[in-house]
Amino acid sequence: MAASASVLCSNLFSLFLLFTAVTTNENTTSNNLNTTVFGDKNVTYDAVENYTTTQPTEFESTTSTPSYSSTEEPVQPTLPAEPLPVNGRLLTPVTNVGRLCPCDEHQGVCDINCCCDRECSEEVALFTSCSVDTVRSGNKQLCSRDVASYSLRSKIDGYSEIQSSVKKETNYDVLCIQSQNRVDGFSHPSPALPTDRNFDSLFKRFTSFLFNSEENSVESSSAELQASSGYQYGDMMVTAAQSGQRGTFMLPAPGVTADCVDSPAAFLKDQSSRCSRQVVLDEDCSGLLALSMNTYTNIQLLSGKDTDAAVVPVEVASVVLQSVDGTQTELHVGAGENFNPVLLNPTLCANVALKVVYIMKYSPAGEIVNVSVSLVLGFVSDAVLNLEQEFHIMFLQEESEEAAVHYSGNPGYVAGLPLVSGTRTADGIVRSIHPRDTLSLLHSAQDQDCLRGRHQRSPVLFGLDSVSGCTLRLEDAANCSQVYQVLLDVLRGPNYPQYVASFGNSPLDSPLDWVLIKSNFNPGEAQSCSIPLSLHLEIEWTKYGSLVNPQAQIVSIKEVIQTNSSSLDLLSAGSSILSVSSSVTFTAVSAAALPGYRATPTINAKLPFDFFFPFV
């Protein structure tokens, strides 16, 4: 009886070992295709993402099998008879790594050097290497996944054959995932699966916003209004008409072309734009609303997004009338005074809006407190094909004028932003809050006369060298004593500054942080017929601070004005027109950075005078 029990235990132990051996061995497949070897190229492809195991994996031996046929099709799962599942569970998809082929880009055609392409049966003789030699399936966080390997082996006859094998790759990470039942399980929770029982509730939940459900829109709008009654950064500002209809505050700006297109103005976003309009005087002078002052003044804005927000009207701060030759005169606007465009004659239209500047003051809660507008009205003649208009909008916080100051860096200058300039007084530096009222040069325009017409200017931008100018007629320069001062003012511009900030955010109450504009021009040394022919600004800057994040600092600025040393007739070379230029250059004077080392330590030990006593 004891012998029978011993034999039974021995048989059970043998079956256990056999079962263990069978479960640990993985099935491998190998496919041989004839080809010629010309090189070797190692490429790894991961079906989900590239991954390298932390422990070496032993490959099992491969056995040669006939080449796979291109007529094999993957087995498709049987579709359920019902349109929706009843229990809310889907079958887990099964992916065979041997059927994954990332280099198979063309169906029904063999892709060269694609060793896993099932269409390659006769073309393999042209292969030089396997473009993809390893394909992994599954996610790298899994504890194990299948890996298909492809390689080339040379035969006796000189041709090669493709060897393919499938192995199991093990991830020895302690936190690896044993099984993955959903593809999206690594990124977000699995959503509720629509069934025949919950379809209506899911449809109402996820599609109400797509079809603009009134119930959903009312709830969301009321919740939003309760959360914030004022505007937030980037919100569109709401206008209110006399009829009670609401709209959006629009500001013209150039679109794809230079033509003016109305676009919504965003809260707390300062905006400056120039655009043009094609105007036919006899039709558009009194009929085109974009030319009228009332279009930009008869506006009422809501202080916030709330339904019962206060109405803020637009107040007219100033109206400037610009003449035909460019001179400007400020008008005193009275109550009920009308400045509508008027056609004076068939070739001239007056009171046309040329420039509009809005200044909006807001409270810390994001509510608009005050809106003022300044306008420039001028004339348009039939000689002007396109009317150019200029629009600006600026936001100022209530009882805080510092918000209007625009800096050009923090602290160092930023390339492309205007230089910060101003004049010095007993209290410090005074500068304009508008970024355009700074150190500027003439803006090159077609047929721009130095002494006639309105001169366009552009601010000096940090780091950008520029050259511009105008033309001077010799008959206008006959009286040199009067022309040289007028021409000097044209080159320098109005309100020519004395100082330039060394940094982009230099404080106004620290004059030592501002650099004086040096000049080589001395009006007392002017000859009897000497006029300025060019104005050049030499600006030197350096990199200040750490090498990791250096800041641009202006260290010197010099104005160089060149005057004529001979007669203007000789300079013009017989022409009646002389060119006058203005330019600016930026020169980096930063010293090359050198690595610093600490000095070698020295020993400064002093021994007592009787240290060697009694030997010495």
Order of alpha helices (4+ residues) and beta strands (2+ residues): alpha-beta-beta-beta-beta-beta-alpha-alpha-beta-beta-beta-beta-beta-alpha-alpha-beta-beta-beta-beta-beta-beta-beta-beta-beta-beta-beta-beta-alpha-beta-beta-beta-beta-alpha-beta
